[in-house]
Amino acid sequence: AVVNRPKDHFEAVCREILRRKLKIGWTGFFREDSLTEESAGLAKDAGLAACYFSADALTDHGLKLLKKGLTKDHILRAAHIMVKCDILTMCHFLVNLPFETRAHIQESKQTLEQVLNIHQKAGNLGAVILNTIRLYPNAALTQMLLDEGLLDSKTDLLYPVYYNPKATSHVLHELEARCHEAGVFSRLGIPS
């Protein structure tokens, strides 16, 4: 569940935590496009210990494909807010999305680099979780892949099937290596 939607309810909960003087720590998934500096500061005052974002794509193409209703600008603006409010941040992204071109892969690398650079000085990026997309029976994206001949119609989707073309399967590992090189995972006590 996304904690900062609806915004008025989220802020009312934070204010109630403060009114009751509750000394609690909590975390939650946040929507980048609903986040403001004021609401992030209020959440931190109310005990927010860490924020999770799940934009799921590093390109505008991917965000549109996944129907996230977000843009790269939302992702980068949210990163700046988390730095300004000094809130530990974790980001989830899917890579090697269907119908990506080499230009999209390069854009993914550039967007990740921007996220790393925004958080670098503050040191508040706790993790970047990267994965490939799971395909589900009867999902619109699965049907698109079937229609384009990119998925065998005999594929048994009862068990997890992830879209990760061999020609670009290295991209996930390259992005993970970049995160390790940037020292992101060292904040979790995992040697880089």
N, C-alpha and C positions, 0 to 999 in steps of 0.2 A: 504494500500500500504506500502511496505517496503521502507524506505527512503535511506538506505545505499547500495542499489543495483540499477544500476551498480555503483561500487565503484568510478570509475573515475568521473562520472557525479555528484555523491553525494559530493565528495570533491571539485569539481569545483563550485558547488552551494555554499558551505560553504565559499570558498575563495572569491566568488563574494559578498557575504554578508559582509565579512570583508573589501573587497576593497571599497565597497560603504559606509562603516562605518554605516551600518544599526543597530539600537539599537532595536532589536526584540527578543522576546522569543518564542520558538517553541518546540514542542515535536514530536515524531514519533516512529513508529514501526521499529525495527532494526532486522536484521538477525545476529544471534550469530556467525556463521561461516564466515561472511564477515567483522566482526568488528576487528579493530586493535586499539592499544593504540593511534597511531598517528591520525587516523580518528576520534576517540572519542574525543581526545583533540581539534582537529580542529573544530568539531561540537560544543563543549562547548564554544570555543572562538567565534563562530558564533551565539551564543545565545541559544543553546540547553538547555532547562530547565529540561526536563525529558525524559527518554528513556523507551520504552515499548518493552518487548520481548514476543514472543508467540511461544515458543518451542512446547507447547502443550503436552509434555510427560516428565516424570521424569526418564524414563528408556530407555536404548538402544532398548529394545523390542518394546516399545511404539513408539519411534521415527521411527523405521523401519516400524512398522505397519501403521503409518500415512504417510509414505513416505516423511518425513521431510528433509531428506538429512543432518541430524545433528546427533551428538553424545552427550552423557552426558559431555564429555570433552569440547565440544564447549560451552555448557551452563555454566560450571564452569569457563572456561577461560574468557568468556564475563563478568561474575560476578566480577572477579578479575580486569578486565579493568575498569569497572564502578566504583569500589571502588578506584582504583588508580587515576582516573580522577575526582572523587567526583561528580558523576552525579546521580541524583535521579533516581531510577530504579523501574519499575513495571514488574512483571512476570506473565504470564498466563500459567496455566497447566491444562490438562484434567486428571482425575483420574478414576480408575475402567474401564480401557479400555478393550475391548474384548480380550479374550484369555490370560488374565493375570493370573499368578499363585500366590500363597502366597509369593513365592520368589520375584516376580516382585513387589508386594505390599510393601514388606520389603525394596526392592531397592528404590522404590519411596520415602519412608520415609527417607532413608539414603541420597538420593540426595537432598531432600528438606532441611534436616538438614545441609548439606554442603553449600547450597545456603545461608541459614540463618546465618551460622557461618562466611562465607566470608564477608557478609554485616554488621555483628553485630557491630564491633568496629566503622566503618565509619558511621553507622546509616543512610545509604542512600537507604535502601530498603523501598519504599513507600507503596507497596502493593504486595500481592501474591493473584492472582485471581484464584480460583479453581472451576472447573465445571466438569460435565460429558459430554460425547460426544453425539451430536445430530445426529440422523440417518436420512438420506435423501433418497428419492426414487431413485432407480437405481444406487446408489453409490456402489462402489466396496465393501466397508466394510459392507454395509447393505446386499448385496448379500452373502457375506461370512457368516454372521449371519443367514440368511435364509437357506443357504446350510447346516449349522451345526445344524439346528433346535433350535437355540438360539433366534429366533425371529419368531413369528407367522406370517404366510404369509397373514393373514387377517388384520394385523395391519395397520391402516389408518395413513400413513405418511404425510398426508396433514397438520395435526396439529403437533406441535413439539413432538417428541418422543426421549427420552434420554436413552442411555444404562447405566443401573445402577443396576446390579444384587443384589437382597435382601441380599444374604449371605455376600456381602462385601460393602453394601451401607454405612456402618459406616465409611469407610475409608476417604471419603470426609470430614466428620465432625472432624475426628481425626486430619487430616492435617490442617484444618482451626483452630482448637483449638491450635495446636502447633504454628501456626503463631501468634495467639493472645497472647499466653504465651511468645513468643519471643518479643512481643511489636511492631510488624511490623505495625499493624493498628493504633497504638497510634500516629504515625507520620502524620496520616490523620485527627487527631482530634477525632477519634472514641475511646471511652474508652475501654480498654481491660479488 
